[in-house]
Amino acid sequence: MTLTPVPHLAVIVVAAGSGTRLRGGAPKAFVGLDARSILHHALRGVFCAPAAQVVVVVPEGYEGDATTDALDAAGDRGELVTVVTGGATRQQSVAAGLTALWGDVDTVLVHDAARALTPAAVFERVVAALDDGAVAVIPVLPVVDTIKRVDGAGRVVAAVDRSELAAAQTPQGFRRSVLEAAVASADADHTDDAALVAAAGHPVVTVEGDARAFKVTTAPDLERARSLVTAAPEVEAAPTPATGIPRVGLGTDVHGFGGDGTLWLAGLEWPGEQALSGHSDGDAVAHAIVDALLAAAGLGDIGTHFGTDRPEFAGAHATAFLTHTVGLLAAAGWRVGNVAVQVQANRPRFAARRVEAEQALSRALGGAPVSVSATTTDGLGFTGRTEGVAAFATALVVPA
């Protein structure tokens, strides 16, 4: 009889939150992504990572559901699973998880079940940094948005230098003795385990995170995760695209004139020009680019992610569409290579603002190069009759 070696690594999966902001009708970890719960998807990623004892911390009354999910996700590694009841706060839940660790465990990862699509590679990077001698490790992503400090009245007080900022993710890894001591001596609640350990005087180092490790907190987050799992089922285990081969997609969009306000096209406002009609601002150029990118990545089309059932995109401009699309691509393991788009319209005249449009679209795509061309179609068709605008885009995506 061959005995399974006892691992020296453990993963505490924190799944005890109520999820009130999600409003999913159950504690967050037990809300469904597809036929499986958020917790089940998170555990699939955990069991794709290095072998470890897995301690799942859940709300009282959900121990049975968690055990079912955990054993199903574990497959033939079910003997590594322990389920315990959490506390009223995150720190209390982590403390409950620590009490369930086996004696031989000397390294602990703490992972949020709400980060359900975290790739195994993130776990591996955290473990590698601990193996290299770090006592505390967190995965991070650079902050790409412009950050402002705002007072209680909603007024901007100052800009914040984002070069010094990073967005923390999980799993966060620690020497067991360090985390246990920090939890035992804590005199205040902290937003994450790394802050708790840092407050105890220990250095925390970082490794590269992953856009797929976003946290499901609100209803739009849940829909984003569901769309990724539905459009690309392989994201359940969150691998990087296996082929390593760039992919090309085509996109097209048409909008007629007749909207309210001023015209928005190619990410620019065109004062004095008639607006296009549409659920958003009718920016046919941006929408064609979105369709091309989604097609290249195999993630459906613009209606899948930006339909009329998404009120947050009503009246939205190009930046909102393009930055959200970049996030969808990143979560599926892709990044934008380049984009070319042709505008067919009698108005507005693009020549004077072509470079400006390229720059605006490129910024919204995280710096990926964009080329824009324009034609009047020699006055033929509905565009030639100045009834609307058509756009045709080609996009290249490459593995992230």
N, C-alpha and C positions, 0 to 999 in steps of 0.2 A: 504493500500500500504506500503510495506517494503522498506525503503531507505537503500542503500548501505553505510555502515559507511565510513567516510572520513579517509584514512590512514594517519598516522604520518610519514610513511616511503616513500621515493621516490627512484626510480632507474633511473639514467640518462644513457641511452645506447648511447655511442658515435659511430656513424656510418658514419661520414662525411669525412673519409679519401679517398684519391684518389686510393690507392692501386697500385702504379706504379710498385713496385717490383713484385707484383703478376701477372701482365699482363693478367688479366682475361677479358679484353674487356669492363669493367664497373667499377665504384667505388667498392672497395673491398666488402663491405657489401652486394652488389647486385649481386655478382657472385654466381652461383649455386653450391651447394654441391651435391644434387640429383635433384629432381623436385622442391625443395625449395631453397631459397637463404641462404647465410651465416647469414644474418640478421634474417630471419625467424627462423632458428635453434637457434640462440642466444636468441631470444625472447621466444621461447618455454621453455628454461631453466629459464628465468626470471619469467615467469608466473607459474612455478613449485615451485618457492621460496615464502617466506612470502608475503602476499598481500601488494601492494605498488602502488602509482602513478608511471606510466612508461612514461618517457619522452625520445623520440627517436630523436636524433640529426643527420640530414642527409645533403648531399650536395644540393645546390640549383638545383631545377628541379626534384628531386627524392622524394618530399614530398608525392605525390600520391602513388608511389610504396611502400613507407615505411608505409603509412597508411593501405594499403591493407594487407601487411605482418603482421603488428602489430594487426589489428583487427582479422585476421584469427588465429594468435597465441594466442590471448587473450581469445577467446571463449566468454563466457558470462561475461567477465570482460572488455569488450571494453570501458566502461565509464572511465576506469583508464588510457587510452592511450592519450598522447599528442605528436604531431610531430612538430618539429621546424627545422629551417634551421641553419646549423652550420657556423663556420668561417674558416679562412685560416689556423689556428693552432688549436691544441688540446685544449689549454687553452681558446681560443675564443669560441670553440664549447661547452666546459663545462660551460662557462659563459652564453652562450645562453640557455643552458639547465636549469641553475639556475633561469633564469628570468621567466621560465614557471612553477615553482613549486607552488603548492597550499599553501595558507597561514598557514594551520595547520601542514605542513610538518616540522619536526625538525631534521630528520635524513636522510642522503643522501648516496646512493651508486652510484659510478661511474663505469660503466662496459664497456669494449671494445666489440663491436659486433664481432670483429675478433676472440674472444675466444668463438667460437660458441657452443662448447660441454661442457661448464662449468656446473658441477652438481649443483643442488639446495642446496646440503649440504654445499657447499662453501659459498653461500649467507647466509645460516643459521648460520654458524660459525662467519661470519663477524658481522651480526646483534646481535648475542649473546654477542660478545665482546663489542659492543657499549652499549648494555643494561646493561652490567656490569660496565660501567663508562668510558670506553675509549673514547677519542675524535677523534682518527684517527686509522684505522685498515686496514692492508693489508694481503691478503693470500700469502704465500710464499712456495717455495720448496727448499730443500737443493741443493747446487751445487755439482754435483757428478764428473764432469770432472776436470782434472788437469788444473789450470788456470795459464797462463803466462802473464807477462807484456811485451809488444813488442814495440819497437821504430818505428819511421816513415820509417826506412829502412827495416823493417821486422825482425830485430834481437831481440832475447829474452833478455830482460834486467834483469828480476828477476821472481821468482816464487811468486805466491800469495797464502796466507793461506786461503784455501777454507772453513775452519771451521768457519770463520767470515763472509762468504758470503751466500746470499740467493737470489733466483730468484723471483722477485715480479710478482704477477698476478693481476687480477681483478675478482670480484668487490672490489673496495677500498671504505671503509665506513668512514663517517665523521659526526660530528655534523654540522648541516646546517650553523649555525652562524660562525663556525670556517672556513669552506670551503669558504663561501661567502667573509669573511674578507680577507682570503689569496689570493683569485682570484682578489679582488679589489685592493690589495696593491702590487701585483706582479710587479716587475721591470725587469723580465727576463723570458724566456720560460724554463720550466722544463720538464723532460722526462715523469713524471707521476704526478698525483695529490698529492700523498703522499710526494713527494719531494717538491712540492709547499707549502704544509702545514708545513712540517718540516722546510723549510726555514723561515717560519713565526714564528718559535719558539715553535711549539707544538710537544709533544711526539707522536710517531707513534708506535703502537704495532702490533705484527704479530699473525696470526692464520695459521693453516695448509692449504696449497693449495691442488691442485689435478693435476696429470699429464694430465688429460683430458682437463684441462683449457689452453692448449697450444694455442699460437696465430698464426692464419693463416696469414703468411706474404709473403711466397714465393710459387712457384709452387709445390715443394715437400711437403710443409705443407698442401696445398690444397688437394693433392693426398692422404696424410695420413688421413685427415679428411673424404674425400670421401670413402676411403677404410673402415674406421671404421663405417660410417653410412651404407654402403652397406653390409658389412659382419655382422654387429650387429645393425640392425635398432633400437633396443631399446636405443642405445647410443644417439639418437636424444634428448631424455630427460635426457640422461646421468645418469641413476641410477647405483648404485652398484649392481652386480649380486644378484638377489633376493634370491636365494636358500641358499646361504652361504655354499654350498657343494663343496668341491674340485673336480676338473675334471682332467681326464687323457687323454693324446693324444699320438699317435704313429707317428713316422716319419722315412722315409728311404731316402737314396740318394746314387747314384752311379756315379762315374766319372772314365773315362779311362785315362791312362797315355798318354802323348804326348803334354802337354802344354809347354809354354816357361818359362825359368827361373828355379828357384828351387822349390821344393815341399813345399807347405803349407798344413798342416793337423792338426786338433784338435787345431787350434790357434797357432801352432808352425811352425817355419821354419826348414826344414830338409836339411841342406847343403849336396850336393853330391847325393841327391836322385832326380829321374826324376819327373818333375812337372805333375800335373793332368791338363786335359783340361777342360775349362768351361768359362762361361761369366765372372765370377769373378776369384778367385784363385783355384776353383775346390775343396774346402775343404768339402769333403763329410760328415765329422763328424759334423762340424758346421751347415751345411745345413740340415742334418737329425734332429738336435736339434731344428732348426727353425721350421721345418715342424711339429714336435711333439708339440711344444709350441702353434703354431697357431691352430693346430687341437684341442688341449685341450680347448682353449679359444673360439673356434667357429669362428675364424677369417680368414678362408680360408686356403691357402697354400702358399708355398714360391713363386710360380709363380704369385700369386695375388699381392705381395708386392715387389718382387725383380726381376721381369722379365727382359728380354733383352731390354724392352722399358725404363728401368731405368738406364741411362748412368752413374749416380753417383755411381752405384755399380759395374761397370766394373772393374775387377781386384781387387775388395775390399777383405779384409781379414776377418777372423771370427769376430773380435771385432766389425766391422761396422755392420755386419748382426745381431749379438746377441744383441748389445745395442739397435739397432733400433727395434728389436722384443720386447725387454723389454718395450720400450716406447709404442709400439702398445698395448701390454697387459695392461699396466698401464692405457692407455687412455680408455680401455674397462672395467676397474675395476678389473683387475687380477694382481697377482704377481707370480713369479716363486717359487714353493715349492722345488722341486729337479728334477734332470735329471740323467738318466742312459743311456749310449750309448755303443754299441758294434761295434768295427771296425773289418771288415773282409778283410784281406790283407796279401799277402806274404811279402811285403815291404811297409813301413819301419818297423823295429823291435820296438815295442812299450814298451817293458818291462822297458828299462832304463829311459824312459821319461814319463811314465804313470802318475806319480804324478805331474810332471811339466805341462802336458797337462790338468789334472784336475784343477789345480790352475789357469791356463790361461783362461779356459772356465768359471770357477766360477767367476773370476774377471769381465769378459765380461757380465755375467748375474747378476751383482750387488751383488755378494757374495753368491748366491744360490749354494747349494752343487751339485757337478757333479761327477759321478763315470764313469770311462772309463775302458772297458775290450777289449781284442783283441784276435782274433783267426786267424790261417792260413787256416782254413777249410781243413786241411790235404792235401793241394795241389790240391783240387778239384775245378772245375769250373773256371770262368774267373779270379777270385781273386787268386786262386791257381796257375794259369798260369802266374801270375804277369802282367795281362793286365789292371788292375785297382783296385779301392778300393770301397768297399761297407760299409755303416754304417746304423745301426738301433738304433733308440732312443725312449725312453719312458720318458714322462714329466708329472709332476704333477703341476697344477696351483691352486691357492687358491684365494678367494676374497681378494682384497686389503684392 
